[in-house]
Amino acid sequence: MITFKDKGINNTEAAAELAVQTARERGYDIVTSTNTGYTVDVLLKEAEKQGYTGKIIAVTHVYGMREANTNEMSDEKRDELTARGVTVVTAGHALSAGER
């Protein structure tokens, strides 16, 4: 297991490098969370660099997570990622209303 001293976006490139390397070695697909698409952009760049051809699945926040009737990932970014072969998933959490 690898841990990072500090949390945050500054670890995205190193985490992507490790994720792609491991997925390539083990024949795994990659599933990642992303709000705006930044993380997926970093993964795609690393996948190209390492010759990874497996599937990348991006899971976004639900609509309305931060602001009513909006999603943090723009429609243009969603279309771009889909065109690049990424499966983008946006869905409600199975139990998110149970506590409300």
C-alpha positions as CSV (number, residue, x, y, z in Angstrom):
1,M,0.0,0.0,0.0
2,I,1.2,3.5,-0.8
3,T,0.1,6.5,1.2
4,F,0.8,10.2,0.6
5,K,2.0,12.6,3.3
6,D,-0.5,15.3,2.3
7,K,-3.9,15.0,0.8
8,G,-5.0,16.8,-2.3
9,I,-4.7,17.4,-6.0
10,N,-0.9,17.4,-5.8
11,N,-1.0,13.6,-5.6
12,T,-3.2,13.0,-8.7
13,E,-0.4,12.4,-11.1
14,A,1.5,10.0,-8.9
15,A,-1.7,8.1,-8.0
16,A,-2.6,7.9,-11.7
17,E,0.8,6.5,-12.6
18,L,0.4,3.8,-9.9
19,A,-3.1,3.0,-10.9
20,V,-2.3,2.6,-14.6
21,Q,0.8,0.6,-13.9
22,T,-1.1,-1.8,-11.6
23,A,-4.1,-2.1,-14.0
24,R,-1.7,-2.8,-16.9
25,E,0.2,-5.5,-15.0
26,R,-3.0,-7.2,-13.6
27,G,-5.3,-6.7,-16.6
28,Y,-7.7,-4.6,-14.6
29,D,-10.1,-1.8,-15.7
30,I,-9.8,1.5,-13.9
31,V,-12.7,3.1,-12.0
32,T,-12.1,6.6,-10.6
33,S,-14.1,9.3,-9.1
34,T,-14.1,12.8,-10.7
35,N,-16.0,16.0,-10.3
36,T,-14.9,18.1,-13.3
37,G,-13.0,15.5,-15.3
38,Y,-9.5,16.6,-14.3
39,T,-8.6,13.2,-12.7
40,V,-9.7,11.4,-15.8
41,D,-7.6,13.7,-18.0
42,V,-4.6,12.9,-15.9
43,L,-5.4,9.1,-16.1
44,L,-5.8,9.3,-19.9
45,K,-2.5,11.0,-20.3
46,E,-0.8,8.4,-18.1
47,A,-2.6,5.6,-19.9
48,E,-1.3,6.8,-23.2
49,K,2.2,7.1,-21.8
50,Q,2.2,3.6,-20.5
51,G,0.4,2.0,-23.4
52,Y,-2.7,1.0,-21.3
53,T,-5.6,0.0,-23.4
54,G,-8.0,-1.2,-20.7
55,K,-11.3,0.5,-19.9
56,I,-11.5,3.7,-17.8
57,I,-14.8,4.4,-15.9
58,A,-15.4,7.8,-14.4
59,V,-17.9,8.3,-11.6
60,T,-19.2,11.8,-11.1
61,H,-21.2,13.5,-8.3
62,V,-25.0,13.5,-8.8
63,Y,-26.8,16.4,-10.2
64,G,-27.5,18.9,-7.5
65,M,-24.6,17.9,-5.3
66,R,-23.2,21.4,-5.0
67,E,-25.9,23.4,-6.7
68,A,-29.5,22.6,-7.7
69,N,-30.0,21.1,-11.1
70,T,-26.3,21.3,-12.0
71,N,-23.4,18.9,-12.3
72,E,-19.8,19.8,-11.7
73,M,-18.8,18.1,-15.0
74,S,-19.8,20.2,-18.0
75,D,-21.8,18.5,-20.8
76,E,-18.8,19.4,-23.1
77,K,-16.3,17.6,-20.9
78,R,-18.7,14.6,-20.6
79,D,-19.0,14.4,-24.4
80,E,-15.2,14.8,-24.8
81,L,-14.5,12.0,-22.3
82,T,-17.1,9.7,-23.9
83,A,-15.6,10.4,-27.3
84,R,-12.2,9.3,-25.9
85,G,-13.6,6.0,-24.8
86,V,-14.3,6.7,-21.1
87,T,-17.5,5.5,-19.6
88,V,-19.0,8.3,-17.5
89,V,-21.4,7.3,-14.7
90,T,-23.6,9.7,-12.8
91,A,-26.1,8.1,-10.5
92,G,-27.7,8.6,-7.1
93,H,-26.3,6.8,-4.1
94,A,-28.3,3.7,-3.3
95,L,-28.8,4.8,0.4
96,S,-28.4,8.5,0.2
97,A,-32.0,9.4,1.1
98,G,-32.3,6.9,4.0
99,E,-30.7,9.2,6.5
100,R,-32.5,12.4,5.4
